[in-house]
Amino acid sequence: KMPLGGGHPDLLVSGGYPIGIAVDAAYVYWVDYMAGTVMKVPSGGGAPTTLASGQSGPQGLALDAASVYWTNEGDNTVMKAPLGGGTPTTLASGQNAPLSVAVDGTNVYWTNTGTQSRAYQADGSVMADGSVMKVSLDGGTPTALAVGLSFPCFIALDASGVYWTNLGTSTNNYTDGSVMKVSPK
């Protein structure tokens, strides 16, 4: 961490393969992709705490007042656990390489990057099978907000819409990316 006004950064935790990160008033949360863990550490420093272990390639991370949410690329799930730790809950399974996640007062939203970075169609073009999805905070049947996307990556929300970036296709050296929105969410 580092003060907003600049200065010297403070090392909170070292080691591992940290990817997703989120903060609240008291803690810094992150996922360790290789260790398969969801972690937190006090924002002022201290000993890290494991909130969830045994995860399969955790990536994105988001918080609300009660829970931490993340995606697992390895087993194609969207998960949640209490901020204080506890048994993780699967909110959605059978996804297509989920990456980034966001949350509001009623739903969890995420991007499915799809197979386009790994699979080509017969004509040599990249499969555009990414999607933007949502599900209730309690889980249930996911709803597709947008489909047929070229490698959707990062996601953000405001009061009325869902925004995301599409990396684009490797056949165009990823120069055909885009920023998109769907409203209402």
C-alpha positions as CSV (number, residue, x, y, z in Angstrom):
1,K,0.0,0.0,0.0
2,M,1.0,3.6,-0.4
3,P,-0.5,6.9,0.7
4,L,-2.7,8.7,-1.9
5,G,-0.5,11.7,-1.8
6,G,2.6,9.6,-2.7
7,G,5.5,8.5,-0.6
8,H,7.1,5.1,0.1
9,P,5.0,2.0,-0.5
10,D,4.5,-0.4,2.5
11,L,4.8,-4.1,2.0
12,L,1.8,-5.9,3.5
13,V,2.4,-9.5,2.3
14,S,5.0,-11.1,0.0
15,G,5.1,-14.3,-1.9
16,G,2.5,-16.3,-3.8
17,Y,0.7,-15.4,-7.0
18,P,-1.7,-12.7,-6.1
19,I,-4.1,-11.5,-8.8
20,G,-7.5,-10.0,-7.8
21,I,-7.6,-7.3,-5.1
22,A,-10.2,-5.4,-3.2
23,V,-10.3,-3.3,0.0
24,D,-12.7,-2.2,2.6
25,A,-12.3,0.1,5.7
26,A,-10.2,-2.4,7.6
27,Y,-8.7,-5.1,5.3
28,V,-7.0,-5.7,1.9
29,Y,-8.3,-8.9,0.2
30,W,-6.7,-10.8,-2.6
31,V,-6.8,-14.2,-4.4
32,D,-3.7,-16.3,-4.8
33,Y,-4.1,-18.0,-8.2
34,M,-1.5,-20.8,-7.7
35,A,-2.3,-21.5,-4.0
36,G,-6.0,-21.5,-4.7
37,T,-6.8,-19.2,-1.8
38,V,-8.8,-16.1,-0.9
39,M,-6.9,-14.1,1.7
40,K,-7.1,-10.9,3.7
41,V,-4.7,-8.8,5.8
42,P,-5.3,-5.7,7.9
43,S,-4.8,-2.6,5.9
44,G,-2.3,-1.4,8.5
45,G,-0.3,-4.6,8.2
46,G,-0.2,-7.8,10.2
47,A,-0.8,-11.5,9.8
48,P,-2.7,-12.6,6.7
49,T,-5.9,-14.7,7.2
50,T,-7.1,-17.4,4.8
51,L,-10.8,-17.0,4.0
52,A,-11.1,-19.8,1.5
53,S,-8.7,-22.5,0.3
54,G,-8.9,-25.3,-2.2
55,Q,-10.0,-23.0,-5.0
56,S,-9.3,-23.7,-8.6
57,G,-7.5,-20.8,-10.2
58,P,-9.2,-17.9,-8.4
59,Q,-9.0,-14.7,-10.4
60,G,-11.4,-11.7,-9.9
61,L,-12.4,-10.4,-6.5
62,A,-15.2,-8.1,-5.2
63,L,-16.7,-7.2,-1.9
64,D,-19.9,-6.1,-0.3
65,A,-20.6,-5.4,3.4
66,A,-21.0,-9.1,4.2
67,S,-19.2,-11.2,1.7
68,V,-16.2,-11.6,-0.6
69,Y,-16.9,-12.9,-4.2
70,W,-14.5,-14.4,-6.7
71,T,-14.3,-16.3,-9.9
72,N,-12.5,-19.7,-10.3
73,E,-11.1,-20.2,-13.8
74,G,-10.0,-23.8,-13.2
75,D,-13.5,-25.1,-12.4
76,N,-15.5,-22.4,-14.1
77,T,-17.4,-21.2,-10.9
78,V,-18.4,-18.0,-9.3
79,M,-18.1,-18.2,-5.5
80,K,-18.7,-16.2,-2.3
81,A,-17.7,-16.5,1.4
82,P,-18.4,-14.4,4.5
83,L,-15.8,-11.6,5.0
84,G,-14.9,-13.2,8.3
85,G,-14.3,-16.6,6.7
86,G,-16.4,-19.7,6.5
87,T,-17.6,-22.2,4.0
88,P,-17.5,-20.9,0.4
89,T,-20.8,-21.0,-1.5
90,T,-21.0,-21.7,-5.3
91,L,-23.2,-19.0,-6.9
92,A,-22.8,-20.2,-10.5
93,S,-21.1,-23.2,-12.1
94,G,-20.5,-24.3,-15.7
95,Q,-19.2,-20.9,-16.8
96,N,-16.7,-20.3,-19.6
97,A,-13.4,-19.2,-18.1
98,P,-14.8,-16.5,-15.7
99,L,-12.4,-13.7,-14.9
100,S,-13.5,-10.4,-13.4
101,V,-16.4,-9.9,-10.9
102,A,-18.4,-7.0,-9.5
103,V,-21.3,-6.8,-7.0
104,D,-24.1,-4.5,-6.2
105,G,-27.0,-4.8,-3.6
106,T,-28.8,-7.6,-5.5
107,N,-26.5,-9.4,-8.0
108,V,-23.1,-10.6,-8.7
109,Y,-21.8,-9.8,-12.3
110,W,-18.8,-11.4,-14.1
111,T,-17.1,-11.8,-17.4
112,N,-16.7,-15.2,-19.1
113,T,-13.6,-14.8,-21.3
114,G,-14.6,-17.8,-23.3
115,T,-12.4,-20.0,-25.4
116,Q,-11.3,-17.4,-28.0
117,S,-7.8,-17.3,-26.6
118,R,-7.5,-21.0,-27.1
119,A,-9.9,-22.2,-29.9
120,Y,-10.2,-21.3,-33.6
121,Q,-13.1,-22.0,-35.9
122,A,-12.6,-23.9,-39.2
123,D,-12.1,-20.6,-41.2
124,G,-9.2,-19.7,-38.8
125,S,-11.2,-16.9,-37.0
126,V,-11.2,-16.8,-33.2
127,M,-14.4,-18.0,-31.5
128,A,-16.2,-15.1,-30.0
129,D,-18.0,-17.0,-27.2
130,G,-17.3,-14.7,-24.2
131,S,-20.2,-13.3,-22.2
132,V,-21.2,-11.0,-19.4
133,M,-23.4,-12.7,-16.8
134,K,-25.2,-12.0,-13.5
135,V,-26.8,-14.0,-10.7
136,S,-28.6,-13.2,-7.5
137,L,-26.4,-12.7,-4.4
138,D,-27.9,-16.0,-3.2
139,G,-27.1,-17.9,-6.4
140,G,-29.6,-19.5,-8.8
141,T,-29.8,-19.5,-12.5
142,P,-27.3,-17.1,-14.1
143,T,-28.6,-14.6,-16.7
144,A,-26.6,-13.6,-19.8
145,L,-26.4,-9.8,-20.2
146,A,-24.3,-10.0,-23.4
147,V,-23.0,-12.9,-25.5
148,G,-20.8,-13.4,-28.5
149,L,-18.0,-11.2,-27.1
150,S,-14.4,-11.3,-28.0
151,F,-12.5,-11.9,-24.7
152,P,-14.4,-9.8,-22.2
153,C,-12.0,-9.0,-19.3
154,F,-12.7,-6.4,-16.7
155,I,-16.1,-5.3,-15.4
156,A,-17.5,-2.3,-13.5
157,L,-20.9,-1.1,-12.3
158,D,-22.8,2.1,-11.7
159,A,-26.4,2.6,-10.6
160,S,-27.8,1.8,-14.0
161,G,-25.4,-0.1,-16.1
162,V,-22.7,-2.8,-16.4
163,Y,-19.5,-1.8,-18.2
164,W,-16.7,-4.1,-19.4
165,T,-13.6,-4.2,-21.7
166,N,-13.2,-6.7,-24.5
167,L,-9.6,-7.6,-25.2
168,G,-10.5,-8.5,-28.8
169,T,-8.9,-11.2,-30.9
170,S,-5.4,-12.6,-31.3
171,T,-5.9,-12.7,-35.1
172,N,-5.8,-8.9,-34.9
173,N,-3.0,-8.8,-32.4
174,Y,-5.6,-7.6,-29.9
175,T,-6.0,-4.3,-31.6
176,D,-9.8,-4.7,-32.1
177,G,-10.7,-4.4,-28.4
178,S,-13.6,-2.3,-27.1
179,V,-15.3,-0.8,-24.1
180,M,-19.0,-1.7,-23.8
181,K,-22.0,-1.1,-21.6
182,V,-25.4,-2.7,-21.1
183,S,-28.2,-0.8,-19.4
184,P,-30.4,-1.5,-17.5
185,K,-28.5,-4.1,-15.6
